[in-house]
Amino acid sequence: MDRLLEILSDLHPEIDFEECTTLIDDGILDSFDIVSLISEINEEYDVVISAEYIVPENFNSAEALYALIEKLEEE
């Protein structure tokens, strides 16, 4: 989770990603951010986030995103 928080903080250092649960709903992360995140996560965690998982619920918080990563690592 620490590495994911670093990746997110690199995108938006002004956001407290440990507390924020509305990253998509509030427009904090835009489509470019999502593409960048997916690329970095694929590289860092050696998982592939396919189109079916690119939904707001999976990107609204660091916790949700980390849960997705853990799920993909198990597959």
Secondary structure as UniProt FT lines:
FT   HELIX           2..11
FT   TURN            13..14
FT   TURN            17..19
FT   TURN            23..27
FT   HELIX           31..45
FT   HELIX           51..53
FT   HELIX           56..59
FT   HELIX           62..74
//
